[in-house]
Amino acid sequence: MRKLQRNVRGNNVIPLILQDSIDRETLQSFVDMRSEKGKPITQRGLDMLIRKLCRLEQQGHCPNLLLERSIINGDKGWSDVYPDESTKKQSSFVAEHSSRDWANVSFIDKHTDKAWRNGL
């Protein structure tokens, strides 16, 4: 059963348990922005938005950046989240350079010049 928390500023119920990557305050700010624009989000719309954010996160986008961009551009008519290259998560050096091939290379091969090592 899903625990729910009543939103004191509106009629929407924000899930008490959210995915760790979605900031509750940022999501609340998005809901408030929609209400201030005269386009309050329905409960079903909120549930669908959370699922969409989770799906976009699996595609490499940051859910909080998506929400923040929509809040910032709310005066331009934005009422949804729109992914693009600026909302992609920055890939870490470790993720880019970790592979099975790299893991199987010896310490000496990783940290020395092979020409120098062969000259020994």
Buried (B, 14 or more C-beta within 10 A) or exposed (E): EEEEEEBEEBEBBBBEEBEEEBBEEBBBBBBBBBBEEEEBBEEEBBBEBBEBBBEBBEEEBBBBBBBBBBBEEBEEEBBEBEBEEEBBBEEEEEEEEEEEEEEEEEEEEEEEEEEEEEEE
